[in-house]
């Protein structure tokens, strides 16, 4: 009976650990995605600012 209980505990622990690993992987993936999105947003902002300054220079001259 005790071996059955131990087996049940082991299964619970393995399920819990796999769930934690999945959550960690999901968190890492979301972090990477946020980094990529923010980097792309910053690059777009810089490109927009460059184009705006270029057009304003053209308008002034």
N, C-alpha and C positions, 0 to 999 in steps of 0.2 A: 504493500500500500504506500509506503514512504517513497519507493522508487517512482511510482506513478505520480505522486505529488511533485517530486523533484523534476520529472519530465515535464509536467504541466508548467512549473515555474520556469524551466529553461525555455519552453516555447513562448511563454509570455515575455521573458526578457529578450529573446531574439526578435519577436515582433516589435517590441518597444524600441529596441536599438535600431531596427530597420526603419521604423517610422521616424526616429530622430534623425537618422542619416538622410532620409528623403527630405525632411524639413530643412536640414542644413544645406543640402544640394539646391533646394528650391530657393532658399534665402541667398545663396551664393549666385545663383542664376539671375535672380531679380536684381541683386546688387550690380552685377556685370551689365545687365540690360539698362539699368538706370545710368550707369557711368557712360555707356555708349550713347544713350539718348541725350544726356546732358552735354557730352562732348560735341555731338552733331549739332545740338542747339546753339552752343557757343560758336562753333565754326560758321553756322548759318548767320548768326548775328554779326560776326566779323565781316562776312562777305557782304551782307546787306549794308553795313556801315561803310565799307569800302566803296560800294556802288553808289551810295548816297553822297559820299564826299566827292567822288568823281563827277557825278552829275551836277553837284552844286558848283564845283570848280568850272565845269563847262558852261553852266548858266552865267556865272560871274564874268567870264572872259568873253 
